[in-house]
Amino acid sequence: MTGNQQNIRSRSAPPPFPGRSPQMGPRPHGNNPRGYAPPVRKPITGANTATKKPQMSSKELRKLQKARRREKDYFYVMRKGICLIIFIFCLVVVAVSDVGFLPMDLPIDQFTAVLVKPDYTPQNIRDAATTDDTTEDSEEEASEYIPKDVYISFADLVYGAAAQLKLMEAPESALVGVEFYNETLDIITQKAEGSEDMLTKLAPSIFKFVPLVAAVAFNLLIISLFFALFSMFGRRVFRFGLVSLIVLVTCVALLAFGLAANGAYVEAVAEDPSIIDDPSETEQNILPAINAEDDGEEDPADGEESEEEEAPPSLIDFANLMPFISGAFPSIPATEAEVVPGAPVVTAGIGFLALLGGGILVFVFSLFARKKIPYAIFDR
């Protein structure tokens, strides 16, 4: 009986492993029905494994390096006062360049003129032309001298350039300016033919294309105008660099345009028979040159100097810059004796100074429109 009792197992005991006697004890791996340890899985090595760090392409690496270089320890804010100055100059340039295109007839030709043909009539002749007519029944009536200054606006030049390129026809209100533009262009073209001076050769092209290019460039300042306005009332940072640089280059081209118009009439004034020569110069020409060693042969050095003197002056001569600019504020001579011989026929107008000075100042102030502030200011 004892042997049979030893072979009886309890109902709660697990079933014996096939081929294993109960005396050998419990199974080493109870959860495994087969009774053997599962194999240890090694990590799969390959291109599609999730544990491997993905490699960056060269393009992505360059983008990451560029982004890291951009990470700086400071930020920018706009200077409100400088933005106000930029806004004012942009408004002045846009107003002067576009006021001539308005259909309204405003009495501001003197202040918006780009080029001027000043009237050098002395003051005594102007006073003599004033006649007083008095009658018994009516009050005193006076007919004053009317100045003969010709004011050429920026719109007149644009219409003249567009008509030369056959882009559009000029309106009747700009016929005087267009006629002046055509006459000046003809003179410049004639002087540029056969000239060896580089600036003289470029003068006809400058006179044709600069007005149209300047019209586009000055209207680009409307973008800077709104940028300056938004900068005064917001926190967003704007950049004026590209537009202001374009306007600066246009101002330099506009200066060359004005000097070309001035140089077109320099010889016409010099050849005017009404101009009296300097008596000191005539005496020097009459006196013979005293040279004891003169044997009838010409000095090669003197020949070179004479050739240089005979060379015609350049149409775009920067030596005439100050007379051209100062002509915007002409001084009327008191008598005929005070008339300056060789006075420039064409000078700059107040509008020319506004366009030139405004464009340059917009570029200068745009360099200081942003202020750099370090992030360390928040650590205080």
Secondary structure, 3 states (H helix, E strand, C coil): CHHHHHHCCCCCCCCCCCCCCHHHCCCCCCCCCCCCCCCCCCCCCCCCCCCCCCCCCHHHHHHHHHHHHHCCCEEEEECHHHHHHHHHHHHHHHHHHHHHHCCCCCCCHHHHEEEEECCCCCHHHHHHHCEEECCCCCCCEEECCCCCCEEEEHHHHHHHHHHHCCCCCCCHHHHHHHHHHHHHHHHHHHHHCCCCCHHHHHHHHHHHHHHHHHHHHHHHHHHHHHHHHHHHHCCCCCCCHHHHHHHHHHHHHHHHHHHHHHHCCHHHHHCCCCCCCCHHHHHHHHCCCCCCCCCCCCCHHHHHHHHHHHCCCCCCCHHHHHHHHHCCCCCCCCCHHHCCCCCCCCEECHHHHHHHHHHHHHHHHHCCCEEEEEHHHHHC
